[in-house]
Amino acid sequence: MISPDQWRATGKTFEWQGQRVFYRVDGSGEPLLAIHGFPTASWDWAAIWPQLTARYRVIALDMIGFGFSAKPIGFPYSIFAQADLHEALLARERVTSYRLLAHDYGDTVAQELLARQSGARAKIVAACLLNGGLFPERHRPLLTQKLLASTLGPLIAKLSSYKTFARAMNRTWGTTRPADDELRAMWQLISHDDGMAVMPSLIGYIDERRRYRARWVGALINATAPLRFINGLADPISGAHMAARYRELVPHADVVELPGVGHYPQIEAPEAVAAAVLEQLARA
């Protein structure tokens, strides 16, 4: 897997609402928008990027507050703002229809994009969602996430280190533990440009999921584009219990289960994830 620095070297930036945004566009063919999760960045797709770009023109950015994009203090971080940002990039790339791939926090951004489809300039043809809190009543955040979301958030952010991060991340993996270079790459993306300072603001998405549950769960239930949920069953945050809830609520549920895989299936089981994504998107 390439390093974050190598990933950045082949990307570009554009300005949105006065903020610098890092993005990549690779491959050719029909557009595929890939939306990363919390707390990392678009680098999360590196392990399956070659398979995706062999078939599609893949578009991915680091959301505001993440990775190599700007991390302004006091910015009104929200899922709605991140959806606006993705729509701005789609317009910049002159996309009128696209396929969608998302993970974790990115799932909620994808749900908001699905909720906007009736009036959207760019239409979603199909969507694949990886482990994430699609249904807030089944989401099980880590203790670290709960603390960041509390009044102690700024203090927890200041005290965070690679060691505490690695310990928390190890709890989210499946039967195969993450390699040290993978975790250090993730920490580089998080800590870049004093990124921990904005984590307490970014994690407000957990509360947003509860407040806007009807809108975002409704976007899945009423989606007209075909959906697939690819789930690492061993994920303590959004694993087997989230897949079960998906089957309960989403009509004609298409679920791909990955036993022994945790919260980052695209890194833990890249071949299986790439195959499941490409198979579903090709059918659309």
C-alpha positions as CSV (number, residue, x, y, z in Angstrom):
1,M,0.0,0.0,0.0
2,I,1.3,3.5,-0.8
3,S,2.1,6.0,1.9
4,P,0.0,9.0,2.6
5,D,2.8,11.2,1.2
6,Q,2.8,9.3,-2.1
7,W,-1.0,9.5,-2.1
8,R,-0.8,13.3,-1.7
9,A,1.8,13.7,-4.3
10,T,-0.5,12.6,-7.1
11,G,-3.5,14.6,-5.9
12,K,-4.7,18.1,-6.4
13,T,-6.4,20.9,-4.4
14,F,-9.3,23.3,-5.0
15,E,-10.8,26.0,-2.9
16,W,-14.3,25.7,-1.4
17,Q,-15.8,28.3,0.9
18,G,-12.3,29.8,1.3
19,Q,-10.8,26.4,2.4
20,R,-8.2,24.2,0.7
21,V,-9.6,20.8,-0.3
22,F,-7.4,17.9,-1.3
23,Y,-8.8,15.5,-3.9
24,R,-7.9,12.8,-6.4
25,V,-9.4,11.8,-9.8
26,D,-8.0,8.7,-11.4
27,G,-9.0,6.2,-14.0
28,S,-11.5,6.5,-16.9
29,G,-15.0,5.5,-17.6
30,E,-18.2,6.3,-15.7
31,P,-17.7,8.3,-12.5
32,L,-17.4,6.7,-9.1
33,L,-17.5,8.9,-6.0
34,A,-15.7,7.4,-3.0
35,I,-16.4,9.0,0.4
36,H,-14.0,8.2,3.3
37,G,-14.8,7.7,7.0
38,F,-13.9,9.2,10.4
39,P,-11.2,10.0,11.5
40,T,-8.9,9.4,8.5
41,A,-9.1,10.4,4.8
42,S,-9.3,9.4,1.2
43,W,-6.1,7.4,1.6
44,D,-8.4,4.7,3.2
45,W,-9.2,3.6,-0.4
46,A,-5.6,3.1,-1.5
47,A,-5.7,-0.7,-1.1
48,I,-8.6,-1.0,-3.6
49,W,-7.8,2.0,-5.7
50,P,-6.2,0.1,-8.6
51,Q,-9.2,-2.2,-8.9
52,L,-11.6,0.7,-8.8
53,T,-9.7,2.9,-11.3
54,A,-9.3,0.0,-13.7
55,R,-13.1,0.2,-14.3
56,Y,-14.2,3.7,-13.3
57,R,-13.1,7.4,-13.1
58,V,-12.8,7.5,-9.4
59,I,-13.3,10.8,-7.5
60,A,-12.3,11.1,-3.9
61,L,-11.5,14.0,-1.6
62,D,-10.4,14.6,2.0
63,M,-13.4,16.2,3.7
64,I,-13.0,19.5,5.5
65,G,-11.2,18.7,8.8
66,F,-9.7,15.5,7.6
67,G,-6.4,14.3,6.0
68,F,-4.7,16.9,3.7
69,S,-7.6,19.3,3.5
70,A,-7.9,22.4,5.6
71,K,-8.8,21.9,9.3
72,P,-10.1,25.3,10.4
73,I,-11.0,26.0,14.0
74,G,-14.6,27.3,14.3
75,F,-15.8,25.9,10.9
76,P,-19.4,24.8,11.1
77,Y,-18.6,21.1,10.7
78,S,-21.7,19.0,9.8
79,I,-22.8,16.2,7.5
80,F,-24.7,18.7,5.5
81,A,-21.6,20.8,4.8
82,Q,-19.6,17.7,3.8
83,A,-22.4,16.7,1.4
84,D,-22.3,20.3,-0.1
85,L,-18.6,19.9,-0.5
86,H,-19.0,16.6,-2.5
87,E,-21.7,18.2,-4.7
88,A,-19.3,21.1,-5.4
89,L,-16.6,18.6,-6.5
90,L,-19.1,16.7,-8.7
91,A,-20.1,20.0,-10.3
92,R,-16.4,20.9,-10.8
93,E,-15.8,17.6,-12.5
94,R,-19.0,18.0,-14.6
95,V,-20.6,14.8,-13.3
96,T,-24.3,14.3,-14.0
97,S,-24.6,10.7,-12.9
98,Y,-22.4,8.6,-10.8
99,R,-21.9,5.5,-8.7
100,L,-21.2,5.9,-5.0
101,L,-18.9,4.1,-2.5
102,A,-18.8,5.1,1.2
103,H,-17.5,4.0,4.6
104,D,-18.3,5.0,8.2
105,Y,-18.8,8.8,8.5
106,G,-18.9,8.7,4.7
107,D,-22.0,6.5,4.9
108,T,-23.9,9.3,6.5
109,V,-22.7,11.8,3.9
110,A,-23.9,9.3,1.3
111,Q,-27.3,9.0,3.0
112,E,-27.6,12.8,2.8
113,L,-26.7,12.7,-0.9
114,L,-29.4,10.0,-1.4
115,A,-31.9,12.2,0.5
116,R,-31.2,15.0,-1.9
117,Q,-31.7,13.0,-5.1
118,S,-35.1,14.5,-6.2
119,G,-33.5,17.9,-6.7
120,A,-29.9,16.9,-7.4
121,R,-28.0,17.9,-10.5
122,A,-25.9,14.7,-10.3
123,K,-27.9,11.4,-10.0
124,I,-26.8,8.4,-8.1
125,V,-26.9,5.2,-10.3
126,A,-26.0,2.8,-7.5
127,A,-24.4,2.8,-4.1
128,C,-22.2,0.5,-2.0
129,L,-21.9,1.2,1.8
130,L,-19.2,-0.3,4.1
131,N,-19.3,-0.5,7.9
132,G,-20.8,2.6,9.4
133,G,-23.6,3.9,11.7
134,L,-26.5,3.7,9.2
135,F,-28.9,3.3,12.1
136,P,-28.0,5.3,15.2
137,E,-29.9,3.0,17.5
138,R,-27.4,0.2,16.6
139,H,-24.2,2.3,16.5
140,R,-21.8,1.4,19.2
141,P,-19.1,4.1,19.4
142,L,-15.7,3.5,21.1
143,L,-15.1,5.0,24.5
144,T,-12.7,7.4,22.9
145,Q,-15.4,8.6,20.5
146,K,-17.8,9.1,23.4
147,L,-15.2,11.1,25.3
148,L,-14.4,13.3,22.3
149,A,-18.2,14.0,21.9
150,S,-18.4,15.0,25.6
151,T,-17.4,18.2,27.4
152,L,-14.0,16.5,27.9
153,G,-13.5,16.5,24.1
154,P,-10.9,19.2,23.9
155,L,-8.9,17.7,26.7
156,I,-9.0,14.2,25.3
157,A,-7.9,15.6,21.9
158,K,-4.9,17.3,23.5
159,L,-3.9,14.2,25.4
160,S,-4.2,11.9,22.4
161,S,-1.1,10.2,21.0
162,Y,-0.1,7.6,18.5
163,K,-0.1,5.0,21.3
164,T,-3.7,5.8,22.5
165,F,-4.9,5.9,18.9
166,A,-3.3,2.5,18.0
167,R,-4.8,0.9,21.1
168,A,-8.3,2.1,20.1
169,M,-7.9,1.1,16.5
170,N,-6.8,-2.4,17.4
171,R,-10.1,-2.9,19.0
172,T,-12.0,-2.3,15.8
173,W,-10.1,-4.8,13.6
174,G,-11.1,-8.3,13.0
175,T,-9.1,-11.5,13.3
176,T,-6.1,-10.0,11.5
177,R,-4.6,-7.1,13.4
178,P,-3.5,-3.9,11.5
179,A,0.1,-3.5,10.5
180,D,2.1,-0.8,12.3
181,D,2.7,1.0,9.0
182,E,-1.1,1.1,8.4
183,L,-1.8,2.6,11.8
184,R,1.1,5.1,11.5
185,A,-0.3,6.2,8.1
186,M,-3.7,6.8,9.6
187,W,-2.2,8.7,12.5
188,Q,-0.3,10.9,10.1
189,L,-3.5,11.8,8.3
190,I,-5.3,12.5,11.6
191,S,-2.5,14.6,13.2
192,H,-1.5,16.5,10.1
193,D,-1.9,20.2,10.5
194,D,-2.9,19.8,14.1
195,G,-5.9,17.7,13.1
196,M,-6.7,16.5,16.7
197,A,-7.8,20.1,17.5
198,V,-10.9,19.8,15.3
199,M,-11.9,16.2,16.3
200,P,-14.3,17.3,19.0
201,S,-16.1,19.4,16.4
202,L,-16.1,16.7,13.7
203,I,-17.5,14.1,16.0
204,G,-20.7,16.0,16.3
205,Y,-21.9,13.7,13.5
206,I,-22.9,11.1,16.2
207,D,-25.5,13.5,17.5
208,E,-26.5,14.6,14.0
209,R,-27.3,10.9,13.2
210,R,-29.8,10.8,16.0
211,R,-31.4,14.2,15.2
212,Y,-31.8,13.5,11.5
213,R,-32.5,9.7,11.7
214,A,-35.8,10.0,9.9
215,R,-34.2,11.7,7.0
216,W,-31.2,9.6,6.6
217,V,-32.7,6.2,7.4
218,G,-35.6,7.2,5.1
219,A,-33.1,7.8,2.3
220,L,-32.1,4.1,2.5
221,I,-35.6,2.8,2.8
222,N,-36.9,4.9,-0.1
223,A,-33.8,4.8,-2.3
224,T,-34.5,4.3,-6.0
225,A,-30.9,3.4,-6.8
226,P,-29.8,-0.1,-6.0
227,L,-27.9,-0.4,-2.7
228,R,-25.4,-2.9,-1.3
229,F,-24.2,-3.0,2.3
230,I,-20.8,-4.7,2.7
231,N,-20.2,-5.5,6.3
232,G,-17.2,-6.7,8.3
233,L,-19.1,-8.8,10.9
234,A,-16.4,-8.7,13.6
235,D,-16.6,-4.9,13.8
236,P,-17.7,-3.9,17.4
237,I,-18.9,-0.5,16.2
238,S,-21.1,-1.4,13.3
239,G,-20.6,-5.1,12.5
240,A,-23.1,-8.0,12.5
241,H,-25.6,-6.1,14.6
242,M,-25.7,-3.3,12.0
243,A,-26.1,-5.8,9.1
244,A,-29.1,-7.4,11.0
245,R,-30.8,-4.0,11.4
246,Y,-30.1,-3.3,7.7
247,R,-32.0,-6.5,6.8
248,E,-34.9,-5.5,9.1
249,L,-35.4,-2.1,7.6
250,V,-34.2,-1.9,4.0
251,P,-36.5,-3.5,1.4
252,H,-34.9,-6.2,-0.7
253,A,-31.7,-5.9,1.4
254,D,-28.5,-6.7,-0.5
255,V,-25.9,-7.5,2.2
256,V,-22.4,-9.0,1.7
257,E,-21.1,-10.4,5.0
258,L,-17.3,-10.7,5.7
259,P,-16.7,-13.0,8.6
260,G,-13.7,-12.2,10.8
261,V,-13.4,-8.7,9.2
262,G,-13.7,-5.6,11.3
263,H,-14.4,-1.9,10.9
264,Y,-12.1,-1.2,7.9
265,P,-13.0,-3.9,5.4
266,Q,-11.4,-2.1,2.5
267,I,-8.0,-2.3,4.3
268,E,-8.5,-5.7,6.0
269,A,-10.0,-7.6,3.1
270,P,-9.3,-5.5,0.0
271,E,-9.8,-8.3,-2.6
272,A,-13.2,-9.3,-1.2
273,V,-14.4,-5.8,-0.9
274,A,-13.2,-4.8,-4.4
275,A,-15.0,-7.8,-5.9
276,A,-18.2,-7.1,-4.0
277,V,-18.2,-3.4,-5.0
278,L,-17.4,-4.0,-8.6
279,E,-20.0,-6.7,-9.0
280,Q,-22.8,-4.6,-7.6
281,L,-21.9,-1.4,-9.4
282,A,-21.5,-3.3,-12.7
283,R,-25.1,-4.6,-12.4
284,A,-26.3,-1.0,-12.3
